[in-house]
Amino acid sequence: MRLSFIFLLVSAFLTLHSENAISSEKNDTTFIFMKDYGLAKTRKKDCVKYINKVFTDLKDNNPKVLVFTQGTYHFYPEDCQTREYYESNTSDINPKVCAFLFDGIKNLVIDGRGSTLIFHGQMQPFTFDNCENITLKNINIDWDNPLIAQGEVLKVTKQYIDLGINHREFPHRLVDEKLVFDVYGGKQNHWKGTMEFDRKRRYVEIQTGDGGCLGRGWNHYRAEATMPGIIRLHHNFLRKPKIGNFLVLRHAERAHSGVFIIESKNIVIENLNLYHATGLGILAQFSEDLTFNGYRAIPNLAKNHYFGGGDDGLQVSNCKGEIVVTNCEFAGLMDDPINVHGTSVQIQEIISDKELKCKFMHHQSVGLNWGHKGDKISFIENERMHSIGTGEVTAFKSIDNEFFVLTFSAPVPNNLEVGDALENLTWSPDFTLTNSQLKNCRARGLLVSTPGKVLIENNVFESSGSAILIAGDANGWFESGAVADVLIKNNTFSELCNTSSYQFCEGIISIFPIIPKLDKKTPAFHKNIRIENNRFNPFDFPVLFARSVDGVSFTNNTVTRAYTFEPYHNRKFTFTFESCKNATISGNQFSDDLLGKNILLKKTSLSELKSDLGESFTIEEFK
């Protein structure tokens, strides 16, 4: 008994010491406990006032750990800090309501210890502005009433669809016989978009994609409440959803990010579950050296949600240094799991031999602090999308949200014209994606457009569209970055890949830059892409589509046909090479029943293809 009593005393002392008594260690790290500021047992009360208190104690640059006592905490917009931010690929709705706004903070670890933070209304949970050496870990992020809804398909006829919607979680009403959702602050959002998810496997229902799971003209429905929680949608929908499946009903604007990282350095996101956000899950722009380890933008299965954490799960826009994504998971997103890219801008006026007036061409890229003194800029000829030289920025002057003036240290090329584009080469990162799962989301899996070194290894892809899209353009989305060193190795591409049609999805791996004038004089846009030792399970024809690449290889892969779904794709070739050079196919294993077993060479000479396929594959040339 005496020994047991002593053991209990020692255990109690150690527990107390670890939770409360540690204020500093040999490395002078200070521990700051949120409960000391009143953040404990708050139930559904607003916790913003408690976190506002702690910001005053974070100003020095000494190492600090901000510690939550594990619990559930609620945050409301009324007393939050607000700030105007122009966020890439996000609607220009300002100011942003920032719950946790870390501005100019250095050397900080934020440890949620498994806490769940619940937000109300349009809010940006975490913002890191001009921060350095920050770790955010062990936190769950969700909303009390999500700014997106879902309903179970209960009955389907030619005349109507019955939809079961949880009114408590997704408050709604009928206004002029249309479905309207009540959101925080007394606002109402009209239902404006729909996705259908398979009930059991939770994938985007096949062949729905951007064509819409209800077909064209779906919004001409007439809504009726037949009983509490059941809405009858009167309309002969061109496409009928399946009974038992779930429709995700989109009604909010893409107004904020779950985590926004801007002009910051050495940021680590670790063990973060993001269950909801009405914009991008995590957005990093003009930041350097970022690590995402154990980040999950996924549905909250405890609530039986089919929608995950935001539109894109992770968007890396105009960053530099090393971007590392490992042990992460993405599912149920309204857009792509990961998008890594730069932003092209268009020349509007050549003011002088050293000054250019430029414009942000996409409405979701306005207002960016695009140029910095010392940045290396590539001048892109618009028609053939090739660089005609580089320059160094000496000054960046914003005119308004759309227009700005760049000044260069030396004269710009003489053949530069209005309408040509600029790419910022300085803000182009190396990117690594390993040991992660990119499950079924609305569009593609990974979009990557950066001239830095890219490694994609040991991942599982189950994307609704192309698993990997390597694009690049200065004519539509204006997302820049011709790749020069990409290794795609030891990944699994399941039969769920490319089950629906989306823009640029011409194969499980689709290399599809937008080049207005693609002819013999057009230099290759992308270079050095190696696809090796992967496992493909296509149910359809197209596996690889490559456009304007010098050096693309498909080696030592295993390609086995799946029979889960019926083929539908317009492209009936296993491999397509368009305007390519130095293409290689060798050492692969193909199942006997693989569809197509053929190669299309379009504007690509047969001499540019090296393969060991012999007569097992047919080759079709198209000039």
C-alpha positions in Angstrom: 0.0 0.0 0.0 2.8 2.4 0.9 4.6 1.8 -2.4 1.4 2.3 -4.3 0.7 5.6 -2.5 4.2 6.9 -3.3 3.7 5.9 -7.0 0.4 7.8 -7.2 2.0 10.9 -5.6 4.9 10.9 -8.1 2.5 10.3 -11.1 0.3 13.2 -10.0 3.3 15.5 -9.6 4.6 14.6 -13.1 1.2 15.2 -14.6 0.8 18.6 -12.9 4.4 19.6 -13.9 3.8 18.8 -17.6 0.5 20.7 -17.8 1.0 23.7 -15.6 4.4 24.2 -14.1 6.5 24.3 -17.2 7.2 27.9 -18.1 10.6 27.5 -19.7 13.2 24.9 -20.5 16.9 25.0 -21.2 16.2 26.3 -24.7 14.2 29.1 -23.1 10.9 28.0 -24.6 7.9 29.6 -23.0 4.7 27.6 -22.6 1.5 29.6 -22.7 -1.6 27.8 -21.6 -4.9 29.0 -23.1 -6.9 28.0 -20.0 -5.0 30.7 -18.1 -6.7 33.2 -20.3 -10.2 31.7 -19.6 -10.4 29.3 -22.5 -12.0 26.4 -20.6 -15.5 25.0 -20.1 -16.9 27.5 -22.4 -19.7 25.3 -23.8 -21.1 27.2 -26.8 -20.0 30.6 -25.6 -17.9 32.8 -27.9 -14.2 32.2 -27.3 -12.9 35.0 -29.4 -12.4 37.3 -26.4 -10.1 34.8 -24.8 -7.8 34.4 -27.8 -7.7 38.2 -28.3 -6.1 38.4 -24.9 -3.3 36.0 -25.7 -2.0 37.8 -28.8 -0.4 40.5 -26.7 1.9 37.9 -25.1 3.2 36.6 -28.4 5.0 39.7 -29.6 8.6 38.8 -28.7 10.6 36.4 -30.9 11.6 33.9 -28.2 10.4 30.3 -28.7 6.9 29.8 -27.4 4.3 27.0 -27.3 0.6 28.0 -27.2 -1.2 25.1 -25.5 -4.9 24.3 -25.6 -6.6 22.1 -23.0 -8.3 19.5 -25.0 -11.9 20.4 -25.6 -14.5 21.9 -28.0 -14.5 25.6 -28.5 -16.8 27.9 -30.4 -15.9 31.0 -32.3 -18.3 33.7 -33.7 -17.5 36.6 -36.1 -18.7 39.6 -34.1 -15.5 40.4 -32.1 -13.0 39.0 -34.5 -10.3 41.0 -36.2 -11.0 41.9 -39.8 -8.6 42.5 -42.6 -8.6 43.0 -46.3 -6.9 40.1 -48.1 -6.8 39.3 -51.8 -6.6 35.5 -51.8 -5.6 33.6 -54.8 -8.5 31.5 -56.4 -10.9 33.0 -54.0 -13.8 35.4 -54.5 -13.0 39.0 -53.7 -15.2 39.4 -50.7 -13.6 41.7 -48.1 -12.8 42.2 -45.3 -12.0 38.7 -44.2 -13.2 37.8 -40.7 -10.1 36.3 -39.0 -10.5 34.3 -35.8 -6.8 33.5 -35.2 -4.8 36.3 -36.9 -1.1 35.9 -36.3 0.7 38.9 -37.7 4.5 39.2 -37.6 4.8 36.3 -35.2 8.0 34.2 -35.0 9.0 31.0 -33.3 5.6 29.7 -32.2 4.1 26.2 -31.8 0.3 26.1 -31.6 -0.7 22.8 -30.0 -4.4 22.1 -29.9 -3.9 18.7 -28.1 -6.8 17.3 -30.1 -9.2 20.2 -29.5 -12.1 20.8 -31.9 -12.7 24.4 -32.9 -16.2 25.2 -34.1 -16.9 28.2 -36.2 -20.1 30.1 -37.0 -20.8 31.9 -40.3 -18.2 33.2 -42.8 -14.9 33.1 -40.9 -11.3 32.4 -41.7 -10.1 30.2 -38.8 -6.3 30.7 -39.0 -4.3 33.4 -40.7 -0.5 33.6 -40.7 0.6 37.0 -42.1 4.3 37.7 -42.3 5.1 35.0 -39.8 8.2 32.8 -39.5 8.9 29.4 -37.8 5.3 28.5 -37.0 3.8 25.1 -36.3 0.1 24.5 -36.1 -0.8 21.0 -34.9 -3.3 18.6 -33.3 -6.4 20.6 -34.1 -9.8 19.8 -35.6 -11.7 22.5 -37.5 -15.4 22.4 -38.2 -18.6 24.5 -38.4 -21.7 24.4 -36.3 -23.9 24.9 -39.3 -21.8 24.2 -42.4 -22.1 26.7 -45.3 -22.8 23.8 -47.6 -25.7 21.3 -47.2 -26.4 17.7 -48.1 -29.6 15.7 -48.6 -30.4 12.0 -49.0 -32.2 11.0 -52.2 -35.3 9.3 -50.9 -37.5 8.9 -54.0 -37.0 9.5 -57.8 -39.8 9.7 -60.4 -40.1 11.4 -63.8 -42.0 14.2 -62.1 -40.1 14.9 -58.9 -37.3 13.9 -56.5 -37.8 13.6 -52.7 -34.8 14.9 -50.7 -34.2 14.3 -47.0 -32.4 17.3 -45.4 -31.5 17.6 -41.7 -33.1 21.0 -40.8 -31.2 21.3 -37.5 -27.8 21.0 -39.2 -28.7 22.6 -42.5 -31.5 25.2 -41.7 -33.5 25.9 -44.8 -36.8 27.3 -46.1 -38.8 27.7 -49.3 -38.9 31.2 -50.8 -41.0 31.5 -54.0 -40.9 27.7 -54.3 -37.1 27.7 -54.3 -34.8 26.1 -51.7 -33.0 28.7 -49.6 -30.6 28.0 -46.7 -30.5 30.1 -43.6 -26.9 31.0 -42.6 -25.4 32.8 -39.6 -26.3 36.4 -39.2 -29.8 36.2 -40.6 -28.7 35.8 -44.2 -30.1 33.5 -46.8 -28.3 31.7 -49.6 -30.0 30.2 -52.6 -29.1 26.7 -53.7 -26.8 27.1 -56.7 -24.9 23.9 -57.4 -25.0 20.1 -56.8 -22.8 17.1 -56.6 -23.9 13.5 -56.1 -21.9 11.0 -54.0 -22.3 7.3 -53.9 -23.7 6.2 -50.6 -21.4 3.3 -49.8 -18.0 4.2 -51.4 -18.4 8.0 -51.1 -17.1 8.7 -54.6 -18.5 11.3 -57.0 -21.1 9.5 -59.0 -19.6 8.5 -62.3 -20.1 10.5 -65.5 -21.6 13.4 -63.6 -18.6 15.8 -63.4 -19.1 19.4 -64.5 -22.1 18.3 -66.6 -24.1 18.3 -63.5 -25.7 15.3 -61.7 -29.2 16.7 -62.4 -28.6 17.8 -65.9 -29.1 21.1 -67.7 -32.0 23.3 -66.6 -32.1 21.6 -63.1 -32.7 25.0 -61.5 -36.2 25.3 -63.0 -37.4 23.0 -60.3 -40.4 23.9 -58.0 -39.9 23.0 -54.3 -42.5 21.7 -51.9 -42.2 20.6 -48.3 -44.2 17.4 -48.1 -43.3 16.8 -44.4 -40.7 18.1 -41.9 -37.2 17.3 -43.3 -38.4 16.2 -46.7 -38.3 18.5 -49.8 -40.0 17.5 -53.0 -38.3 19.0 -56.1 -40.9 19.1 -58.9 -39.1 18.8 -62.3 -38.4 16.3 -65.0 -34.6 16.4 -64.3 -32.6 15.3 -67.4 -30.5 13.1 -65.2 -31.9 11.3 -62.2 -29.8 10.7 -59.1 -29.7 7.2 -57.5 -32.0 6.5 -54.5 -29.9 6.3 -51.4 -27.1 8.5 -52.7 -26.4 11.9 -51.2 -26.6 15.2 -53.0 -24.2 17.9 -51.8 -26.0 21.3 -52.1 -23.7 24.3 -52.6 -25.0 27.7 -51.6 -22.2 29.9 -50.2 -19.5 32.0 -51.9 -15.9 30.9 -52.0 -15.0 33.7 -49.5 -12.3 32.5 -47.1 -9.7 29.8 -46.5 -9.6 27.4 -43.6 -5.9 28.3 -43.1 -4.4 31.3 -45.0 -0.6 31.7 -45.1 0.7 34.9 -46.7 4.3 36.3 -47.0 5.5 33.8 -44.4 8.4 31.4 -44.0 9.0 28.0 -42.4 5.4 27.1 -41.6 4.4 23.6 -40.6 0.9 22.2 -40.5 0.8 18.9 -38.6 -2.1 16.6 -37.7 -4.8 19.0 -38.7 -8.3 17.7 -39.6 -10.3 20.3 -41.6 -13.9 19.2 -42.0 -15.2 22.3 -43.7 -14.4 25.6 -45.3 -16.4 27.5 -47.9 -13.2 28.4 -49.8 -9.8 26.7 -50.1 -8.9 24.4 -47.3 -5.4 25.8 -46.9 -4.1 28.6 -49.1 -0.4 29.6 -49.1 0.7 32.5 -51.3 4.0 34.3 -51.6 5.4 32.2 -48.8 8.5 30.0 -48.5 9.4 26.6 -47.2 6.1 24.9 -46.1 5.5 21.5 -44.7 2.1 19.7 -44.4 2.3 16.5 -42.5 -0.8 14.6 -41.5 -3.1 17.3 -42.9 -6.6 15.9 -43.7 -9.2 17.8 -45.7 -12.0 15.2 -45.3 -15.6 14.8 -44.5 -16.6 14.6 -40.8 -17.7 10.9 -40.8 -19.0 11.3 -37.2 -21.7 13.5 -38.7 -22.1 11.3 -41.8 -21.0 14.2 -44.0 -20.1 13.5 -47.6 -18.5 16.9 -48.3 -14.9 17.6 -47.1 -12.8 20.5 -46.0 -13.3 23.1 -48.7 -12.9 23.6 -52.5 -9.3 22.8 -53.2 -7.8 21.0 -50.1 -4.4 22.7 -50.5 -3.6 25.5 -52.9 0.0 26.7 -53.2 0.1 29.9 -55.2 3.3 31.8 -56.1 5.4 30.3 -53.3 9.1 29.3 -53.3 11.6 27.1 -51.5 10.6 23.6 -50.5 6.9 22.6 -50.4 6.5 19.2 -48.7 3.2 17.3 -48.4 3.3 13.9 -46.7 1.0 11.6 -44.9 -2.0 13.7 -45.9 -5.6 12.8 -47.0 -8.1 14.5 -49.2 -11.7 13.4 -49.8 -15.1 14.8 -50.7 -13.8 18.2 -51.8 -15.7 20.5 -54.1 -12.6 21.0 -56.3 -9.0 19.6 -56.6 -7.2 18.2 -53.6 -3.9 19.9 -54.4 -3.0 22.7 -56.8 0.5 24.1 -57.0 1.0 27.0 -59.5 2.1 30.5 -60.2 0.1 33.4 -61.6 0.6 34.7 -65.1 -0.2 38.4 -65.8 -0.7 40.1 -69.1 1.1 43.1 -70.6 -1.3 46.0 -71.2 1.1 48.7 -72.1 4.8 49.1 -72.8 5.4 52.4 -71.0 9.1 52.5 -71.7 12.0 50.1 -72.4 12.1 49.3 -68.7 8.4 49.8 -67.6 5.4 47.6 -68.2 1.8 48.1 -67.3 0.3 44.7 -66.4 -3.1 43.2 -65.5 -4.3 40.3 -63.4 -6.5 38.5 -65.9 -8.5 36.2 -63.7 -11.0 37.7 -61.3 -9.8 35.4 -58.5 -6.2 36.5 -58.8 -6.7 40.3 -58.4 -4.8 42.4 -55.8 -1.8 40.1 -55.4 1.5 41.6 -54.4 2.9 40.0 -57.5 6.4 41.6 -57.9 9.2 42.2 -55.5 12.5 43.9 -55.9 15.0 41.4 -57.2 12.4 38.9 -58.6 13.4 37.2 -61.8 10.7 37.5 -64.5 10.2 35.5 -67.7 8.7 37.2 -70.7 6.3 34.8 -72.4 5.3 35.2 -76.0 1.5 34.5 -76.0 0.8 32.5 -79.1 3.5 29.8 -78.7 3.8 30.2 -74.9 7.6 30.3 -74.9 10.1 32.5 -73.1 11.8 35.3 -75.1 14.0 36.4 -72.2 14.1 37.3 -68.5 14.4 40.4 -66.5 14.9 41.6 -62.9 12.3 43.7 -61.1 13.5 46.9 -59.4 10.0 48.2 -58.5 6.4 47.1 -58.3 3.7 49.8 -58.1 0.0 48.9 -57.7 -2.5 51.0 -59.6 -5.6 49.3 -58.4 -6.7 45.7 -57.7 -6.3 44.7 -61.4 -3.5 46.8 -62.8 0.1 47.5 -61.7 3.4 48.8 -63.1 6.7 46.8 -63.1 10.1 48.5 -63.5 13.1 46.4 -64.6 16.8 46.8 -64.2 17.5 46.5 -67.9 15.5 47.0 -71.1 12.8 44.4 -71.9 13.1 42.4 -75.1 12.5 44.4 -78.3 10.0 41.8 -79.6 7.8 41.9 -76.5 4.3 42.9 -77.3 1.1 44.0 -75.6 -0.9 40.8 -74.9 2.2 38.8 -74.0 2.5 37.4 -70.5 4.9 37.5 -67.6 5.8 34.7 -65.2 7.5 35.2 -61.9 10.3 32.6 -61.8 11.5 33.5 -58.3 8.2 32.5 -56.7 8.4 28.9 -58.1 8.9 26.1 -55.5 10.2 22.6 -55.4 7.3 20.3 -54.6 7.2 16.9 -52.9 4.1 14.7 -52.4 4.6 11.4 -50.6 2.6 8.8 -48.7 -0.8 10.5 -49.2 -4.3 9.7 -50.3 -6.1 11.8 -52.9 -9.5 10.3 -52.7 -12.6 11.1 -54.8 -13.3 14.8 -55.1 -15.1 16.9 -57.6 -12.3 17.4 -60.1 -8.7 16.3 -60.6 -6.3 15.0 -58.0 -3.0 16.9 -58.2 -2.4 20.0 -60.3 1.2 21.0 -60.5 2.8 23.7 -62.6 6.2 24.8 -61.3 9.6 24.8 -62.9 11.1 23.6 -59.7 11.9 19.9 -58.9 8.8 17.8 -58.4 8.6 14.4 -56.7 5.3 12.5 -56.6 5.9 9.1 -54.8 4.0 6.4 -52.8 0.6 8.0 -53.1 -2.9 6.6 -53.8 -5.0 8.5 -56.4 -8.8 8.0 -56.6 -9.7 11.3 -58.3 -13.0 11.8 -60.2 -11.0 13.4 -63.1 -7.4 13.1 -64.1 -5.2 11.9 -61.2 -2.4 14.3 -62.1 -2.8 17.3 -64.4 0.2 19.3 -65.5 -1.2 22.3 -67.3 0.0 25.9 -67.6 -1.4 28.8 -69.6 -1.6 32.5 -70.1 -4.9 32.5 -71.9 -7.6 31.1 -69.5 -6.9 30.4 -65.9 -3.5 32.2 -66.1 -1.9 29.6 -63.8 1.8 29.6 -64.8 4.7 27.2 -64.5 6.2 25.0 -67.2 7.7 22.0 -65.5 11.3 20.9 -66.0 11.9 18.0 -63.6 9.0 15.8 -62.6 9.3 12.2 -61.2 6.0 10.2 -60.7 7.0 7.0 -59.0 5.5 4.1 -57.0 2.0 5.5 -56.9 -1.4 3.6 -57.2 -4.0 5.0 -59.6 -7.3 3.2 -58.9 -10.2 2.5 -61.1 -12.0 5.6 -59.7 -9.6 7.8 -61.6 -11.1 9.7 -64.6 -14.7 8.5 -64.0 -16.1 11.9 -65.0 -15.3 14.6 -67.6 -13.6 17.8 -66.4 -11.6 20.4 -68.2 -8.2 19.1 -69.4 -8.9 15.5 -68.3 -7.6 13.6 -71.3 -6.0 10.7 -69.4 -5.3 9.4 -65.9 -2.2 11.5 -66.2 -2.9 14.5 -68.4 -0.2 16.9 -69.5 -2.2 19.7 -71.1 -0.7 23.2 -71.5 -2.9 25.7 -73.4 -0.8 26.9 -76.4 -2.8 28.9 -79.0 -0.4 28.2 -81.9 1.0 24.7 -81.7 3.0 24.0 -84.8 6.5 22.8 -85.9 8.0 26.1 -84.8 6.6 26.0 -81.3 9.1 24.9 -78.7 8.1 22.2 -76.2 6.4 23.8 -73.2 7.1 21.1 -70.6 10.3 19.1 -70.2 11.6 16.0 -68.4 8.6 14.1 -67.0 9.2 10.5 -65.8 6.5 8.1 -64.9 7.9 4.9 -63.5 7.0 1.9 -61.3 3.4 2.9 -60.8 0.2 0.8 -60.7 -2.6 1.8 -63.0 -6.1 0.2 -63.0 -8.0 1.9 -65.8 -11.5 0.9 -66.7 -11.4 3.1 -69.8 -9.0 3.8 -72.7 -6.8 6.8 -71.9 -3.9 6.3 -69.5 -1.4 9.0 -70.5 -2.0 12.2 -72.5 1.1 14.3 -73.2 1.0 17.6 -75.1 4.1 19.7 -76.0 6.7 17.8 -73.9 10.3 17.3 -74.6 11.4 14.2 -72.6 8.4 12.2 -71.4 8.9 8.5 -70.3 6.5 5.8 -69.2 8.6 2.9 -67.8 8.3 -0.1 -65.6 4.7 0.5 -64.8 1.9 -2.1 -64.3 -1.3 -1.4 -66.2 -4.2 -3.7 -65.4 -7.7 -3.3 -66.7 -10.6 -2.8 -64.2 -14.2 -3.7 -64.9 -15.9 -1.6 -62.2 -17.4 0.9 -64.6 -18.3 1.1 -68.3 -16.0 3.0 -70.6 -17.2 6.4 -71.7 -14.3 8.6 -72.6 -14.1 10.2 -76.1 -10.4 9.5 -76.3 -9.9 5.9 -77.4 -6.1 5.7 -77.1 -4.0 4.3 -74.3 -1.2 6.8 -75.0 -1.5 10.1 -76.8 1.6 12.2 -77.7 0.9 15.6 -79.3 3.7 17.8 -80.4 6.1 15.8 -78.3 9.8 15.0 -78.5 11.9 12.2 -76.9 9.0 10.0 -75.7 9.8 6.6 -74.2 7.6 3.6 -73.4 9.5 0.6 -72.1 9.6 -2.1 -69.4 5.9 -2.0 -68.6 3.4 -4.8 -67.9 0.0 -4.6 -69.6 -2.9 -6.9 -68.9 -4.1 -8.9 -72.0 -7.6 -7.4 -71.8 -6.4 -3.7 -71.6 -8.6 -1.5 -73.8 -7.1 0.1 -76.8 -3.5 -1.0 -76.6 -2.7 1.8 -79.0 -0.8 5.0 -79.4 -1.8 8.2 -81.1 1.1 10.4 -82.4 -0.3 13.8 -83.3 2.2 16.3 -84.7 4.8 13.9 -83.3 7.2 12.1 -85.5 7.4 8.3 -85.2 11.2 8.8 -84.8 10.5 10.7 -81.5 9.0 7.6 -79.9 11.2 4.8 -78.4 9.3 1.7 -77.2 9.7 -2.0 -76.7 6.0 -2.7 -77.5 6.6 -4.3 -80.8 3.4 -5.4 -82.4 1.4 -5.6 -79.2 0.4 -2.0 -79.6 -0.8 -0.3 -82.7 0.4 3.2 -83.6 -1.7 5.8 -85.4 -0.1 8.9 -86.8 -2.0 12.1 -87.3 -0.3 15.1 -88.8 
